[in-house]
């Protein structure tokens, strides 16, 4: 016996391909609206990020070290 063929699969494929095509077209349209930074703006922003990460790294190190010393002193005092 042969199984009946359905016409649903080609429709699903057609709508899938149409969906992908629509998505790519929409992405291209939106990419034309993007305001890209200049090289100078990009350099400045990168420098700000590096400086802020460095400051946070130092801050977290100091807080961690201070808490470690405090807890070690507490343990020595109690124990």
N, C-alpha and C positions, 0 to 999 in steps of 0.2 A: 504494500500500500504506500502511496505517496502522500506526504504531508502537504497540507494546503499552504500556499505561499501567501504571505500578507504584504500589504502595500505600506504598512506602518514604518518599516525600517528606512526606506528611502526618504520619507517625509522627515523622520527624525534626523537623518543625516543632513538633509537639505537645511533644516532649521539650525542644526549645530554649526554647519559651515557658515550660514548666514550670520549666526550669533558671533562667531569668531571674526568674521569680516567686519561686522559692525563695531566690535570691540577695538580692533586694530585701527579702523577709521577714526573712532572717537579718541583714541590715545593720540593719534597724530594731530588731531584738531587741538586737543588740550596742551600738547607739547609746544604748539606755536604760541600759546598764551603765557607760557612760563617766563618769568623775569629772571634770567640767568645772571649771577654775580660777575663782576669784572675780575680780572686777575688780582688787582689791588685789594678789592673787597674780600676775595677769597683768602689771600695771604693774611689780611688783618684778622679775619674771623678765625682762621687756623691758629694764629698766634694767641688770640684771646682764649681759645679752648685749651691750648697747651699750658698757658700760664695758670688758668683756673684749675686744671687737673693737677698741676704741680702744687699749687697752694692747698688744695684739698688733700693731696697725698701727705704733705707735711703736717697738716692739721690732724688728720687721722692717725698718723704715726705718733705724734706727740700725745694725743689723748690715750692711745693704746699703751704707750710706754708709761705714762703717768698712772693709769689704772693698774697696770701690771705691778709697778713699784708699790702702789698703795695696798693692793691685795697681798703681795708678798710680805709687806711689813705687818699687815693685820694677822696673817697666818703665823708669822714669827712671834708676834705679841701674844696671841691666844694659845698657840700650840707650843 
